[in-house]
Amino acid sequence: MDDIEIAYAAGLFDGEGSISLVSQRSNRSHSPQVAVASNDHEVLLWLRKRWGGSIVTKQPRKATHSISYDWRLTDRRALTFLRSIRPFLVIERKMRRIDLLLNEYVACTPRNGRYTKEMAEQKQALVETFFSLP
C-alpha cells in the first residue's frame, strides 16, 4: 500500500471513524476495535480489502433513512491499522487514544490471554485511562 492510500484511509477514519476498547465476550478482557461508518458500501469494501475486518449492515431507524454500514477491525489487526494511519491523522482526540494503545496495549496484553496479577492491573489502568481521555 502506498502513502496515498494510507492517507485516504486516515481521512476516512478522522471523519467517520471511531476507536474503542470492547469486551466481545464476558470472559475476555477489553481489546481495541476500530470502526468506520458510511452509507457507501464500496468505500468500506475498499478498507476491508486492504486491512481485513468485517462489514456490518445497520438497518435504518426510520423509513426515510438509508441503510448504513460499519467496517470493524479488532484486536491486533486494529493496532496494525492504527499504526499505519497514525502519521496522517489530524484529530487530536483520536491521536491521544491511538498513542495510548500503541504505546501500552501490547505490553499489558498476553497473546494467550493468561494474565499475571501485574498485567491485569496494568490492563485495568489502561482501560480506565483510555475511557477518561477527553
C-alpha positions in Angstrom: 0.0 0.0 0.0 1.3 3.4 -0.8 1.2 6.6 1.3 -1.7 8.0 -0.7 -4.0 5.0 0.1 -2.9 5.1 3.8 -3.6 8.9 3.9 -7.0 8.3 2.3 -7.8 5.7 5.0 -6.6 8.1 7.7 -9.0 10.8 6.3 -11.9 8.3 6.4 -11.0 7.4 10.0 -10.6 11.0 11.1 -14.0 11.9 9.6 -16.2 8.9 10.2 -14.2 6.5 12.3 -14.1 5.6 16.0 -11.8 3.7 18.3 -12.8 1.9 21.4 -11.9 -0.8 23.8 -14.6 -3.5 23.7 -15.2 -6.7 25.6 -16.6 -9.1 23.0 -17.3 -12.0 25.4 -17.9 -11.9 29.1 -14.8 -13.9 29.8 -12.4 -11.8 27.7 -10.6 -8.6 28.5 -11.0 -5.4 26.6 -9.5 -5.2 23.2 -9.2 -2.4 20.6 -11.9 -2.0 18.0 -11.7 0.4 15.1 -14.9 1.2 13.2 -15.7 3.4 10.2 -19.3 4.2 9.5 -20.7 5.0 6.0 -23.7 4.8 3.8 -21.3 4.0 0.9 -20.7 0.2 1.0 -18.0 0.5 -1.7 -15.6 2.6 0.4 -15.9 0.1 3.3 -15.2 -2.8 0.9 -12.0 -0.9 -0.1 -10.9 -0.7 3.6 -11.7 -4.4 4.1 -9.7 -5.4 1.0 -6.7 -3.7 2.4 -6.8 -4.3 6.1 -9.3 -7.1 6.6 -12.1 -7.0 9.2 -15.8 -7.2 8.7 -18.7 -5.0 7.4 -21.9 -4.9 9.4 -25.1 -3.7 7.9 -27.2 -1.4 10.1 -30.9 -1.2 9.3 -32.5 2.3 9.1 -34.3 3.5 12.2 -36.8 5.5 10.2 -38.3 4.8 6.8 -36.7 8.0 5.4 -33.2 6.8 6.4 -30.8 4.8 4.3 -29.1 1.5 5.1 -25.7 2.2 6.6 -22.6 0.1 7.2 -19.8 -0.2 9.7 -16.4 -1.6 8.9 -14.9 -3.1 12.0 -11.4 -4.3 12.8 -10.5 -5.7 16.2 -7.5 -6.8 18.3 -4.0 -6.7 16.9 -5.2 -6.1 13.4 -6.8 -2.9 14.7 -3.4 -1.9 16.1 -1.7 -2.6 12.8 -4.2 -0.3 11.0 -3.8 2.4 13.6 0.0 2.3 13.4 -0.2 2.7 9.6 -2.6 5.7 9.6 -1.2 7.5 12.7 1.2 9.8 10.8 -1.6 11.1 8.6 -4.3 11.9 11.3 -5.3 15.4 12.3 -7.9 14.9 15.0 -6.1 15.3 18.4 -8.6 13.3 20.5 -8.2 10.3 18.3 -4.4 10.6 18.2 -4.3 10.6 22.0 -6.3 7.4 22.2 -4.3 5.8 19.5 -0.9 6.8 21.0 -2.0 5.3 24.4 -3.0 2.0 22.8 0.1 1.8 20.5 2.4 2.5 23.5 0.8 0.4 26.2 -1.7 -2.2 25.0 0.7 -4.9 23.8 2.8 -4.7 27.0 -0.1 -5.5 29.2 -2.0 -8.0 27.0 -0.6 -11.5 26.7 -1.4 -13.3 23.4 -2.6 -16.4 25.2 -5.0 -14.5 27.5 -3.2 -15.6 30.7 -2.7 -12.5 32.7 -0.4 -12.2 35.6 -1.7 -10.1 38.5 0.6 -7.3 37.4 -0.5 -7.5 33.8 -4.2 -7.5 34.9 -3.6 -4.4 37.0 -1.8 -2.7 34.1 -4.6 -3.6 31.7 -7.2 -2.2 34.1 -5.3 1.0 34.4 -5.0 1.3 30.6 -8.8 0.8 30.2 -9.5 3.4 32.8 -7.1 5.9 31.3 -8.4 5.2 27.8 -12.0 5.9 28.8 -11.1 9.0 30.9 -9.4 10.8 27.9 -11.4 13.8 26.7 
